[in-house]
C-alpha cells in the first residue's frame, strides 16, 4: 500500500542517528528529533535512511508512509529550511519586524503584535511582505496560518493577509443585477 514508505531518504549534508525509536537529524540549519512508533524501524545504509515496517496491516502501512515523509521533511528542513511568504493587501496596511516580533497594521484601531516563536524567524521583505522561516515544516505552516487568521482576506475587496500567490475570488457587490 505504501509506495512512499519504501523509497529511501538521501542524507546529503546531514547526520542521522537512530536510537531505538528516536531518529535524530542534524544539519547545517539545526536539528530535529522524530519518534517513530514501535511497529516501524529505521536504519542508515550507505548514506540513505530506510524506514521498514514490522507488520503488514493497513494501519501500519499508512504509518509507514507518514513517518517516512515526516523524516524526509526533517532532513529537508535541517539542510534548506522551510518558509512561507505572506502578503498584506490593503490601503494603509503593512507589516514590520521589531525585536523578533511581527507588528501588523491591518485596519484595526491598534497594531497587532505576533509574538516570537522559538525556532522561527520573521523577515519583512517589504512593507507588505512577511517571510516566516524555520527548520520544522509543521511549525512554519502553523505560524503562517495563525498570522493569516489575524485578518483573513475580505470576500468583497480582497483586503487582509494572504499567502503569496493565493487567489482570492471576490464576490460582486449588491449593485450587481441578476438578469
N, C-alpha and C positions, 0 to 999 in steps of 0.2 A: 504494500500500500504506500509506503513512504519512499519515494524515489529521491526526495531531498535529503532524507536522513542517511542514505547510503553514500552520498558523494563526500569525499574527503575535503577538509578545510586546509588550504595552503597557509603556512605560517611564515610569511615574509616579514622580516624586521620585528618579530615578536618572540617572546619566550613564554612557553606554556608549560605549566606544571600541573600534573594530575595527582591529587592527594585523596585517595578514596573516592568520595562522591563530589569533591570540590575541584573545579577547574579554575586555576589562577592564570590570567592572561596579563602579561606585562609588555609594554611597548613604549615608544618614544613620547607619547602624549599622556600616559598614565597607566593605571592598572584596573582590572575588574575581576570579580570573583563570581562564578556561577555554580550553584549547587544543583547537580543533576539527580533525578530520582534513582532509587535502588534497582529498578528494572533496566537501567541503562548503564553502560560503561564507556569510558573514553580512554584512548591511548594515543601516544605520539609515535608515528612511524615515518622515518625518512622525511622530516620537516613537514609532515602533514598530520593533522589531528583527525582521528577516525572515531565516530560515535557508533557503538553497537548496542543492539537490544538483546535482552536475556530471555524474552518471551515473545510469542507471536500472536498476541491478542490485538484486537482493533485499537484499544486504548493505548497500548504500549507502542504500536506503530505510529499513532498520532503524536505521542510524546517524543518519539524518536526524531521526527521531522521538526517539531517545535524546538527542542533543545539543541539540535544541530544548528538551526537558524539563530537561536539566541547566542550560541558560542561564536558563530560566524560574524554576527553583529558586534560582539565584543571585540573580536580580532580586528575588524574594520575600524571600530571606534578608537582603539589604542594606537592605531597606525595613522589614520587620516582624520578621525574625528567625525562627528555628526553636526549638522547645522540646519536651522530653519530660519528663513527670512520672512519677516512680517512687514507689511506696508500699511502706513497710516494715511487714510484718504479723507480729505475734508478741508474746507477753508478754515484756517487758523489752527488746524490740528498738527501735532508734532510730537516727537519723542527725543529725549536726551538721556545720557547715562551720567550719573553723578554718584561717585563713591561706590561703584559696583551695582547700584540700583538703577532701574529704568524708570524715568519720570515721563508720564504721558499727559499731554494736553489734548483732550478729546471731546471738548464741548461741555464739560461739566463746570460747575461753579468753582471747582478746585482741581488741582493737579492730582493725578493718580500715581502713586509710587508702587512699583512692583519690586518686592524685596529680592535681595541677592540670594540665590540658591547655591549651596556648596556643590562644586563640580561643574558649574555652568559659567560662561562668560557672556556678557551682553556688549554688543558694539553697535553704536548708532552710526550707520554708514552715511546717512544724510539726515535732514530734519524729519523725513518721512519714512525712513527705513531702519529697521532694527534686525540685527542678526543674533540669534541665540545659538551658541555652540558648546559642545561638550563631548565627553567620551561615551556616555550612556545614551543610547538611542531612545529608550523609553523616557528618560528624564528630560531630554531635549524636546521631544514631542509633547509631553505633558505640560511643560512650562510654556511652550508655544500656544497650546490650547488655552491655558489659563490667561495668557496675555490677550489672546483673541477674544476671550469672553468678557474682558473689561468693557469693550464696546464693539459688539459684532456688527458686520456691515448692515446698513439700513436697506430695507427692501425697496424703498421708493427713490432715494437719492444716491445710495451706494456709499454713504459716509460711514467710517468706522475703521476697525483694524481687521486686516485680512492677510492671508498667506500670499506671498509673492506669486503671481500667476493665477490666483484664484479668480474664477469668473463669477461675478455676482449678477444674476438675472434680475433686472429691475422690473417692478410692477408698473403698469400705467397708472396715472393719477385718476382722480374722479371726473376730470373733464373729458376723458375719452368716452365717446359714444359708441355703443354697440349697434351696428347696422346690419 
